[in-house]
Amino acid sequence: MLTTLVIGLIMGLMSGLLAGLFGLGGGVVLVPMLLVWLRVTGWPEDSIMVSAVATSLASIVFTSAWAVRKHHLRGAVIWSFVRRLAVMIGLGTLLGATFARSMPASALKILFAFYLLVVGLRMIRRVTVSSGAQQAGPVTDAINALIIGALSAMLGIGGGTLTVPYLLKRGLVMTQAVATASALGFPIAVFGSLGYLFWGWRDYQSPGYFMAETVLLGILLGSALATPLAVALAHRLQAERLRQAFAVVMLLVAAKLLIPALQQWLAGGI
């Protein structure tokens, strides 16, 4: 139990530091680490990817709640957008958890690997989304929210890398987009966790896709400890080079996931 707690603590520290330095959601960092740890500990191969995704979402429930409070106190959360998008994001998240349950493990790995590739390339190129109000009706907002929720649940992320660009196009400035995306990350994490929990009980008469709560406790403690340190480091270190170095790491992780999964798919095993 102590070993598991320490491992979770290390994961939380690393995800908190990297997320703070590079502006990424913890899921981008946590899922690859959880994949390695689950495989080393002998977790069933066919459920490793889903287990990592579900555990990442469960940790984001608590970390996103803290982030929302912090942003709200600074007046950065645009709650009108939260109310407009939250319901469909929640529905999309439940659908995404259901799809992930029925998807072959290799397909889910390919999806996550492509996601890492896109994020990694964006970090290397430092792609920015220009702000500027873009009109969107309720239907457009609903469709985009549904897609964001579904992909976030399937990838085990808080949705920031998907939500922020959309909010920027809708006219929010960067600080508002990040803060509002954090608020929308909370229903993603809650509904995603509930979805995986439901299917775990239904299929296995147990939480099924979740790891022991000891690991989650370690991750949460590590993330909480890392946050102030990440802020301090961001002002001292050469963030530009660190950002590019981490992007390369993500591309390597994506390749490590993608190549075997594609080989399995081409061999007809997906």
N, C-alpha and C positions, 0 to 999 in steps of 0.2 A: 504493500500500500504506500509506504514512504517513497519507494523508488518511482512508483507511478506518479505521485504528487510532485516529485522533483522534476520528472520529465515534463509534466504538464506546465510546471513553473517556467522551465527553460523555453518551452514553446511559446508561452505567453509573453515572456520577456522579448524573445526574438520578433514575434509578430507585432508587439507594441512598439518596439524600437523602429522596425522597418516601416511600419504603417505611419508612424509619426514623422520619419525622415522623408519618406517618398510620397506621402499622401495617398497611400493605398489602403483599401479595406483589409482587415485582418485575415479574411478568408483566403486571399491570394497567397498569403504566407502560410497560414495554418494548414490548409488542405494538403499541400505537398509534404509537409512535415508529418502530418497524421498518416498519410499514405505509407511513408517509410516505417513509422513506428508500429502501425497495425500489421504490416507484413512481417516485421521482425518478431512481434509477439505471437505470431501464428493465427491471426484473425482469418476467418474463412475468405478465400480469395475472391469469391463471387460477390461478396458484400463489402469489400474493403473500401471501394470508391464511395459507395453510398454512406457508409459509416463515417468516413472522413468529412463528407459534405454535411451530414446531419449534425455532427459534433461541432463543426465550425459555426453552423447557424445557431446552435444552442448557446455557444459562447458569445455570439454577437448580440443576443437578447440583452445581456447585462451591460456589455461595453457600449452598445448603442444608446441605451437608456442614460448612461452617464454622459455621453457626448451630447445628447439632445438637451439635457439640463444645462450643460455648459454653454451651448450655443444660444439657448433660449434666454439665459441671463444676460447675454450680450445683445439681445434683440435681433439676431440674425435669421431666425427661422421665419419663413413666410408661411404662416399657418393656413392661409387660403389655398395654397397649392397642396399642402398636406391633406386638407379636407377633400380637395378635388380629386386627388390621385390615390389616397390610401385604400379605399374600398376595393378598387379594381386591382391594385398591387397585391392586396391580401388574397383576393381570389386567384390571381395568377400564380401566387406563391403556393397555394394549396394544389393547384393543377400541376405546377412544376414538380412538387414533391411526389405526386402520383405518377407522373411521367417517369421520373428518375427511378422509382421503384420497379417499373415495368421495363426499363431500358436495360439492355445487356451492359455488363461492366465495361467492356471495351468501348462501346459507343459513348458512354458517359466520360470515359477517360479521353477520348478523342475530342469531345466537346470542350472539356476543361482545358486540354492542351491547346486547342485553337484559341480559346479565351486568353490563355497566358501569352501566346504568340502575339495577339493583337495588342495587349497591354504592354508587353515588352517592347515591341516595335514603336509604339506610341511614346514610351519613355525615352528610348534611344533618340528618336527624331524630335522629341519634345513638341509633339503636336498639340496645338491649342485650339480651342473652339471659340470663335469670335462671338461675343455677345451681341444681342440685338433682338428686340421684341419680335416674336413670330406668333401670329394669331393661330389659335387652335381651338376648335370646338370641342364639346363634351365627348363626341365619338372618337376624335383623334386622341384626346387625352386618355380615354378609356382603353383604347387599343394599345397605346404605348405603355401605359401602366400595367396592363395585362402581360405584355411581353417582358417588361422589366422584372415583374414579380416571378414569372415562370423561369426565366433564365437564372435569376438570382438563387432560387430554390434548388435548381438543378446543379448549380456550380458551387453552392455553399458560400456565397458572398453577400455582403450587405447591400449591394446594388449601386454603390456610389459611382463606379466607373461607367455605369449605364445611365444613372439618373442625372448626374451633374451635367453632361453634355445636353441632355434634353431640356433641363431647366435653364441652361444658358441660352438656348435657342428661344425659350419662352420669355426672355428678357431679364432674367435675374442676373445680378452681378455675381462674381465668383464666390465671395464670402457667403452670400445668401444661398447660392446654389449648393455649396458644400453643406451648410447648416441644414437646409431643407432636405437634402438627400440623406443626411444623418437621421432626421426625424422619420423619413420614409423607410429607412433601414430597420427601424424597430418593428413595424408590422411584418416586414419581410422575414425577420428572424423569428418572431413569435409564431406566425402562421406556418412558416416552413418547419419549425421544430414540432409544432402540433401535428402537421401532416405526416412527418416521418414517424413520430411517436404513435400515431393512430395505426399506420400501416405495420409498424413493428409489432404492436399488440395483436393486430388482426392476423398477421402471417405466422408469428412465432409465439404468441401468448406471452410476450415479453417486450420491453422497449426495442429490442431487436437491432435497430440501426444505431443506437447510442452506445457510447463507451461508458465505462464506470464514471460515476459523478466525481470521483477523486481526480481524474484527469481534467475535467472541466474546472474544478476548483483551482487546480494548479494554473491552468491557462488564465483564469480570471485574475488570480493574484499577480501573476507575472505581467499581464497587460496593465494592471493598475499601477504597479511599481515602475513600469517602463515609460509610462506617458510623460511624467515631468522630465525624465532623463532625455527622452527623444526631443522634447522642446529645446532643452539646453544644447544638445548636440547639433540640432539644426542650425543654430546660430554660430557654431564654432567650426564645424567641419565643412569641407568643400562638397556641398550637397550635389553639385552638378556631376562631379565624377562618381560620387557614390550612387547617384540615381542611374547613371549609365552602367555602372558595374552590376548593380542589382538587376537591371534590365537584361543584361547578358545571362545572369544566373537564371532568371525566369525563362529565357529562351532555351537554355540547356535543360531545365526541368521539363519544359514543354516537349522538347525533342525526345527526352527519355520516356515520357508518357506516350507520345504520339507514334514513335517508330514501332514499338512492340504491338500497340493496339492496331495499327494499320496492317502489320504483318499478320496478325490474327484475323483481321477482317478479310484480307486478301486470300487467306487460307480457308475462308468460309466458316470461321469459328465465332463470328460475332452474331 
